[in-house]
């Protein structure tokens, strides 16, 4: 004969296993360490500073360039 199982417990166990699989997949896709986040933030700041340094003027003459 087969064993008698409680269906409510089995349903909860299966849901728990499925949730654990989803959580593991999310950790692999989106999880980053603190060091990785910091390195990415510093790289973005460096690139933004580099871009700002190469930005052209807005086209309007400034007061400093008009008065020699």
C-alpha positions in Angstrom: 0.0 0.0 0.0 1.0 3.6 -0.5 1.7 6.0 2.3 -0.9 8.5 3.4 0.2 12.1 2.9 -1.3 15.3 4.0 -2.2 17.2 0.8 -2.0 20.6 2.5 1.6 20.0 3.7 2.6 18.6 0.3 1.2 21.6 -1.5 3.2 23.9 0.9 6.3 21.9 0.5 6.1 22.0 -3.3 5.5 25.8 -3.2 8.5 26.3 -0.9 10.7 24.3 -3.3 9.5 26.3 -6.3 10.0 29.6 -4.5 13.5 28.6 -3.6 14.3 27.9 -7.2 12.9 31.3 -8.3 14.9 33.0 -5.5 18.1 31.3 -6.6 17.5 32.3 -10.2 16.9 35.9 -9.1 20.1 35.9 -7.1 22.1 34.7 -10.1 20.5 37.3 -12.4 20.4 40.4 -10.2 22.6 39.7 -7.2 25.9 41.7 -6.9 28.3 42.1 -4.1 28.9 45.4 -2.4 32.3 45.7 -4.0 30.8 45.2 -7.5 28.1 47.8 -6.9 30.8 50.3 -5.6 33.1 49.6 -8.6 30.2 50.2 -11.0 29.2 53.4 -9.3 32.8 54.7 -9.4 33.1 53.8 -13.1 29.9 55.7 -13.9 31.1 58.7 -12.0 34.4 58.6 -13.8 32.7 58.3 -17.2 30.3 61.2 -16.4 33.2 63.4 -15.4 35.1 62.5 -18.6 32.0 63.3 -20.6 31.4 66.6 -18.8 35.0 67.6 -19.4 34.6 67.2 -23.2 31.2 68.9 -23.4 31.0 71.8 -25.8 29.8 75.2 -24.6 26.1 76.1 -25.1 26.9 78.5 -27.9 26.1 81.6 -26.0 29.2 83.8 -25.4 30.2 84.1 -21.8 31.2 87.4 -20.1 34.8 86.3 -19.6 35.6 85.7 -23.3 34.2 89.0 -24.4 36.4 91.2 -22.1 40.1 90.8 -22.9 
